[in-house]
Amino acid sequence: MKKGLLLMSVFMLSASPVLLGNDGVEIDSGATAWMLTSTALVLLMVPGLAMFYGGLVRTKNVLGTMMHSFTAMGIMSVLWVICGYAMCFGPNVLGGWFGWNSEYVLLSGIDTTIMSGGVPEYVFTMFQGKFAIITPALIAGAFAERIQFKGYCIFIALWGLLVYNPLCHWVWAEDGFLFNLGSNGAIDFAGGTVVHISAGVSGLVAALYLGARRGYPSDDMSPSNLVMTMIGAGLLWVGWFGFNAGSSITSGLSTAQALTVTQIAAAAGALSWIVIEGIHQGKATALGFVSGILAGLVAITPAAGVVQPGGALVLGIAASLVCYYAIILKNRMGYDDSLDAFGIHGVGGIVGAILLTFFIRKSWMEEAAAAAGGSWSVMQQLWVQVVAVLIAIGYAAIMTLILLWILDKVMTLRPTPQNEMKGLDNVYHGERGYGMLNPN
Amino acid sequence: MKLITAIIRESQLDQVREALMHADISRITVSRVSGHGQQVREEIYRGRIIIPNLTPKIKMEIAVNDDYVDTTVNTIIEAAKTNGGTVGDGKIFITKLEECIRIRTEERGGSAV
């Protein structure tokens, strides 16, 4: 993910051999091939998420919910090309609030750029753009079944511009202030703070702001199609290899390390979830297993670059344990985070970003010590991680609240009670997701 | 005893169900059905207006004792009407119910309803 490692070559001046930029940076076809694959894999997570969420809502809201993910692919991709990439990966402007580089507008300046890792910048920007798609799509789980389609579209567009882009710049751009926090930076390999904490916390704020679904918690709101949820979770797991291993922006040792710990944490998370559930409720549910997969994957996301297999195992188990009880706590407190966007992504992201500190591989700590000019302890890094997490939580929560407040004044965000009863599919899309299935 | 069968719009299901619950009528059977009525339903499919052959509807079946017939029927009518009454709001059929048996206890008649 670290663009700082990959300085760009200058603009190509003359017709040169196909594989060379004009300063002689050669395309590394191995790295490029893996990054192209990763880009596609991360995109695959979005329909995966659509299926995961779509299966969890009631039959009358399935298309509306899936459209939340799919429209993100449209809106965020277009915004990314117009200004998202410039805001995330341009040099600091406005005191480092976000970045800006007018050459990145409409990606006009990178037509022939090859980055120093041997990967064309087009591939890097498309890979990064996928993260900007999935992050707002994740939020939709928190207010599923009770938001107007138009309001949602405008919300995620503004959220992407004002929350995602600045956070992405702070954490991943080479002059972002969290990138440079402490001696070797706040660790967020593939998006624990940028993607999961920001989406989870924003989801929680939105769920609280919009209020519970009509009839919650007395009415039965059980999932319409857990089979689809399982397929979606499977796609998410597969796609996550692009998400984590692709975040090395190369195809080498660090890629292999990230890929390995991703698999371990997901499996450990899934397994421990059904064990906890089995002990606590007597049955191991399918939804529990897939929730555990997600909890493990979310927790390993920030950590994939620095922890080793043993640490990944602990992170996966810890994430499931904490997320499981976070969801129970949610039910006690009675707020309606419909599909547990905060319970899994917010909480799991926080667990991963903090707990990873205790499992950092030695070589990284030595690097940090060298950069600090002598020593760098676990506690010092822990402090850096806590600060980064708190900043992500605070910024995402406050900006989301402001956005929701303004949007609610300009247009109503919630459907009328009548429309909520009719369901999003009928009211906003004029279609139906299922044929003659149960009438819930 | 009467069997009340109501055919209503899909979109009114929650409204009717909640109204019935509110009126203390909680023993209902709901199924998805489709059929022909007076209503001509237009749908847009790929930008073209189409008129589907069968319109999806919800069928509710409620067995009640005679005293409850009016409450039930009025509740359904009130909750199933859209915009003060539009073609397609549905129909209610009331039929005589000969017998009713609760499987668990084998009670018969009014107390089993």
Chai-1 contact restraints between the chains, C-beta under 6 A:
chainA,res_idxA,chainB,res_idxB,connection_type,confidence,min_distance_angstrom,max_distance_angstrom,comment,restraint_id
A,M421,B,D14,contact,1.0,0.0,6.0,A-B,restraint_1
A,M421,B,Q15,contact,1.0,0.0,6.0,A-B,restraint_2
A,K422,B,S11,contact,1.0,0.0,6.0,A-B,restraint_3
A,N426,B,S11,contact,1.0,0.0,6.0,A-B,restraint_4
A,M436,B,R32,contact,1.0,0.0,6.0,A-B,restraint_5
A,P439,B,L13,contact,1.0,0.0,6.0,A-B,restraint_6
A,P439,B,V30,contact,1.0,0.0,6.0,A-B,restraint_7
A,P439,B,R32,contact,1.0,0.0,6.0,A-B,restraint_8
A,P439,B,I58,contact,1.0,0.0,6.0,A-B,restraint_9
